[in-house]
Amino acid sequence: PFAAFHLSENPSGNMFANPMLVGSQAAAGAGMSGNVAPSWAIGRYGGSSITAVGSLSAKTLPSGLTYNMQQVVMNNPGAGQELVAIRQYLTVAPLYTPGTATLFSECDIEIDAASGLIGAFIEMNEDNAGTLNQARSIAVQDTSTGCPLLPAIAMDMRHRSHPIASVAGAINLQWQVVFRLEPGATITARIGRPSVWAQ
């Protein structure tokens, strides 16, 4: 759903702050530069060498609908696989009651044709006093265990994660799209229309 969450009028609406990625602010964090939509962040998910430059761009669908995309141009100069995430942190209350809801999420993901991308996935982490309740859209790929690189072709998809059953006592919800790069890879990717909701 794209309609905004409202505690009484639309309790199953989109819980993200700024889901349409409106506006721009400077990216922060080690190796990060450029711009990111307010309420959102880009950052390293693993590794210490990978860099990313953020920017916002508009996309128009054949229907005429126009919306913003968060773009990241990622470069991994390191010797091993490294990851970058586009993420948002949510405080559970009053969005849903921990332990009684099932969480769902989906997002547009675009990836330009380039070699060196191992994988891209949505991840939800519900924090229960330091213990993570986690769901991913796909397993984390790792070429060292025989998983092949994704083909060097442009991809444009609406991606949905596995649902996650909320646990009692959950405090925060971390949502992110993660990109995993081979050493030496430079990849441009975008996300748009992110949505997370509870039922």
Secondary structure, DSSP 8 states (H G I E B T S, - for coil): --SB-BTTTBTTSB--SSTT--S-EE--STTEEEEE-TT-EEEEEE-SS-EEEEEEEEEE-TTS-EEEEEEEEEE--SSS-EEEEEEEEEE-TTTS-TTT-EEEEEEEEEE-S-S-EEEEEEEEEEEETTEEEEEESS----GGGT-----SS-EEEEEE---EE--TT--EEEEEEEEEE-TT-EEEEEEEEEEEEE-
